[in-house]
Amino acid sequence: MAVNPGASPTQGGGGAPMLQSFDLFPTRVWQGQLAALQPHFAQWIAWVLALRAEQPTPAGRTNRGGWNSQDMAVLERPNLAPLRHAVTLACTQALEEMGLGKPRFTLQSWINLHEHGGFNFLHMHEGSMLSGTFYLKVPAGSGSLVFRDPRAGVLHSAVKGPVPNGHCDIELAPSEGLLVLFPAWMEHYVEPHEGHEPRICIAFNANSPAGV
């Protein structure tokens, strides 16, 4: 896209200039439903709850008011092979759209579980190529995933809301079977979980292989 700030605007009716608009800093996220994996959900949920019972101490990180796995390679577990395959294909497609050709990457993955009142505070996944999450169990009252507007200066804009040059964080309402991918550098957080059944997701990063 060519932007020519020195070009003279064309005059419209009543002397108003005919303006051409340019969206200069697009930030792309991806989402899709993995409906074909639904027959596995009950088994996977039972496995997550059993794993938590075996290893009850949460890893911490940005998760508060719930549990997350110490294991940072849960997608390597044989029982999650169908999900790993879907995540790998999705990351490959997204990274190709980002201009990386035939991308090579490794997956880092872990479980996030929120009890009533649980949340994740504002953070990013520094150093990764791409981040994402798969929603396995989403009971009523599940907190939204919120993306912070990545344009630092727009926070001070007098214009608010989802309009050109306005400041507006974006909320994504989770649903069971939803897969979401987003740039690893995008700040995000999870709103408090208001339900009384656990909210469970499997989060992941696509990382550059060592030495690449």
N, C-alpha and C positions, 0 to 999 in steps of 0.2 A: 504494500500500500504506500503510495506516494502522498506526502503531505507537504503542501507548498504554502507556508505562512505568508509569503509575500504576494500571493495572487490577489488581484482586485475582485471583490465580490460583484456579482451581477445584480443590477437593480430590478426589483420586482414591482408589483403594483403599489401605487401610493408612495413610491420612493424607498420602500423597505428593501434591504439587500436579500438576494436569494442565497441562503446559507447552505453549505454542504457540510454534513456532520461526519466526524471520524471518531470511532471508538478505539482509542490508542492502546489500552492496556487490558485486553481480555484475559480473564482467568477461568480456565475450564475445569469443571468437575464432571464426573461421569456417574451414572447410577443405572442399575438394572435389577430386575427380579430374577432370582435363581429358583424359579418354580419347580424345575425338574428335580431339584434336590429335596423337595418337601418330604418325601418318604423317609429320609434320614433324620429329620429334625428331632423326633422324640428320642431316638437312640442317642443322638449327640447331646441333647439336653441332659439326659440321665448320666452320660459320661462326664460332662462338666461338673455336675453336682457331686458325683462320686470322687472326682479329682479334687474338688474343693474340700471334701470331707477328709481325704487322705493328707492334704497339704493345706491346712486351714489358715496359715499365716500369709496375708497378702503381700505381693511384691512391693506395693506402694506406688512409686512413680507419681503420676498425676491423679490416680484413682483415690477417691475418698468415699467412705460410707458403703463399702462393699468388699469385693475380693478381685484380685487379678493374679494370673499365674506367674510363678517364678520361671516356668518354661517359656522361652522366647522362640520356640520352634514347634509350636503345637500343630501346624499344618503338615509337619513331617510325620505325624502319627498315622499309621496305616488306616485307622477307621475314618480319618478325614480326607482320604485320598480324592474322593470326588470333588470336595470343596477346593482342595489345593489345585486340582486341574482347572476348575472354573476360574479361580483367582489368577492363576498363571496366564491363562488365555486373555483375561480382562486386562491385566497389567501390560501384557505384550501389545495389545491393541492401543491402549492409552499412550504408552511410551512411543509407539510408532507415530501416533498423531502429534506427539511432542517433538518429532523430527529426529528420533534416535535410530532410525533404520531398523535393523534386526537386533533389538536390544538383548543384552545379556544381563541377568540380574539374579540375585538370591533373595529368598523370602524370609523375613523376620516376622514372627507371628506370636500372638499371646491372647489370652482370654481376659475380657473385662466383664465383671458381674456387679450390678448395682442392687443393693437392697433399698428399702424405703429411705428417701433422703439422700441417697448416694449420688455422686457427680464426679466429673473430671474438670479440674481447673484449667485455665487458659494455657495453652502450650503449642508447640510445633514439634515436628519430628526432624530435627536438624541433621543434615548430612545424607538423608535418604533421597532417592530419585522420585518416589511416589509413595503415597500412603493410602490406606483404605480401611474399611470395616465391613463386616458381614453381620447382619442382625439375625440371631438365631431364635431368641425369645423376646417378644415385645408385648408385655401385658399392658392393660389400660393404665394410663398415668406415666408412661415412659417419657423421660426427658428427651428433648430435642438435641440434635447435634447442631451447634451454631458456629458458623464461619465468620471470623473477624475480617472486616474489609481490609485487604492487604495494602491499600494506599495510605501510607502513614499520614500525609498531610490532610487528607479529606476529613479526618477526625475533627478538624477545626473549621470545617465548612459551615457557613450559615444555612446551607441547604440540607435538609434531612429527608430521609426516605428513599425508596427505590426509584429514583429519578436520575437523569444525567447529572453527574458531578455532585450528587448527594451522598451523604453518609448513611449507610444502612447495613448492619450485620444481617446475615442470611441464616434463617432457621430451616433445618431439614428434619421433618417428622419421620422417625424410623417406622419400619413395618417389617414383619417377619419375612425372611427370605431376601431382603433388600441388600444389594451390594453397592457400596459407594467408594469411589476413588477420587483423590484430590491431590494437589501439589503438596509435597511434604513440608514446604516452607510456609504454608498457609496456617496462621494461628486459628485455633478452634478450641471449643470446650463443650461439655455436655451438661445440660441443665439438670437440676435435681430430679430424681425419680420419685414420683408421687404414688406409685403403685405399691401393693403389698406382696406381690410375687416378684421374683428376681428378673431383672432385665439383663439379658446375656448377649454379648456380641464377641466376635473374633476379629481383632484388629491386626493389621499387618503393614509392613514396609517392604517396598521393592528397593533393594540396595545394590550398588555396584559390586561385582565380584572382586575379591582381593586381587590386586595387581592390575586391574583394568582401568 
